[in-house]
Amino acid sequence: MNLDDKTVSQNIEQQGTCPIEELFVMYQKPIYQFVYRYCQDEQLCLDLVQDTFIRFQKYQNRFDGKKSTIKTYLFRMAYQLMINRLKRRSRLVKIMPFLYIQSQEQHTLTYEDKLTVQSAILQLPDEQRAVILLTYYHDMTQREVADILAIPTGTVKSRLHASLKKLKVLLEVNE
């Protein structure tokens, strides 16, 4: 996908635009997976994927292929939209908790280990969770993670280290 990513980035720089359909086909699934693993809310994920591509279409002229790849640019947009939406949701819950109905579907997974790891990841602080998901579930480099989260690479490294340490403690089995 990196070759396609570079080609798409070059096309955007040269022509100033890119068919949104091509980008959607390439990145809709990975962005959905990232957001879902982060917040565990299917409807929110669908909305955020759609909002990401709408926002990209509106601001694609601001994309600079010299600063990042198109993949990094889209993931960063999705991450920022997700954080903003989750903050708004949190404020709404505090203001009017009786209006907030959390609709999480219970998925029956046959692998208990997957549930255990998923639970442990959800216990991590937001910043650490984002680094873990982008690094291990989306195979991104530390530089790409730093670009998406708008933090220095050293911060990515320290959050990754701290989150792995915390996951190790959370996942230890005492028999």
N, C-alpha and C positions, 0 to 999 in steps of 0.2 A: 504493500500500500504506500510505502514511502516514495516509490518512483511516481506513482499517480499523484501523490500529494505534491511533489515538486513540480510536476507538469501542470497541475491545476494552479499552483501558486504562481508559476511563470505566466500562465494565460491571463490570470487576473491582473498581474502587473502590466503586461503588454496591452491588453485590450481594455482594462479598467473594469471588466465585469466577467462573470462566470455563470453559466446556466445553473440555476439553483437546483434543478432536478438532478444534475450530476453529483453535486455536493450532498444532496439529501440521500441519494442511493448509497454513496460511499460512507457517510458518517452518521446516518440516523441510528443505526443499530449500536455502534460503540458508544455514542453519546447517551442513548437510552440506558444502556447497561451501566454506565458510570453513574448516572443520576439515580437509577433504581437501587444500585448497591449502596449508595450514600443515604438515601432517605426512605427506602422501602415503601413508596407510595406510587402505585402504578399510574393512577390518573394524573398526579403531579408530574410524573416523568413524561408522559405523553404530551402534556401541555408545555413542559419546558423544552422538549425537543422541537416542537413546532415554533415556540417563541424564539428559540436560538436561530433557526433558519430565517424567520421573519426579520429578526434584528440584523442578521448578517446581510440579508438582501438590502436592508435600509442603509447599512454602514459599510458595505463592502469596499467602497472607495477609500476607506481609511486603512485597509489592509496593506501592510508593508512586508513583502516577502523577504526582505533583508533582515527583518527583526524576528520573524517566526514563520513556521509553516502554517498552512491553512488548517491542518488538524489541530495544532496548538491554539490557533486563533478561535476556532469553533468551540473547543473544549473550554477555553477560558470564558467565552461568552456564556456557555451553558452553566459553568460553575458560578459565575457572578449572578446570573438569573436565579439559580437555585438558592443561593445564599440569601438573596433579597427576598425571595418568596417565603423561605423558611422563617426569616426574621419577622416578616409581616404576619405569618401564621401564628408565630409565638406571641406577638403582641395582641392578636385577636383573641387567642386563648386566655390570656391574662385579663383582658378587658371584659370579654363575654364568654366565659367557659361553657355556659349552657347552650350556646349556638354552635359550638364546635363539635362535630361528630367525626371521630376518627374511624375511617373505613379501611382497615387493613385486612386483606384476605388471608386466611390461613392456608398456606400451601403445605400439602403433605409431601415431605421429602423422605425418601427411604434411607438416606445417608445421615446418620446421627452426627457424624463428624462435621458435615457441611453446616448443620444447624449450630453446632457448638462454635465453629469458627465465625460464622455469621454473627452470632450473638456477641462474641468477644469483640469483633470489629465494631459493632454498634456501641459498645461500651467505651470505645476510645473517644477522646475529645475530638471535636469537629475537624480541627486543623490536622491532627494526626490521621484521622480516618481518610481524609481526602488524599493525603500523601500515599497511604497504603493502597487505596483503591486504584489510583492512577499508576502507581509503580508496578504493582503485582497483578492487577486484573486487566490493565490496558497496556502493559509492557512499554511504558514510556520511560524515557531517560530522565535523570534528575534535572537536566536542563529544561526539558519539556514541561516537567511538573512545576519547576520554578516559574516558567513563563505563564503557565495557566493560572497558577495561584498568585502570581505577581509578588513573589518573595525571592530572596537570594538563594542560590544553590546551596550555600552552607546551611541555611535554615531548613531546606528540604532534607539534607543529610541528618541534621540533628533531630528533626521530627521523625524521620524514618527510624533512626536508632532508638529514640524514646518509645515509639509506638511498638517496635518489635520487642523491646524489653518488656513493655506492659502486656503485650499479647502472650509472651512466653509465660508470664506469671498467671494470666487469666486462663491459659490453656493447660496448665500443669494438672496432672491427674494424681490425686492422692489416694493410693490404694492401701 
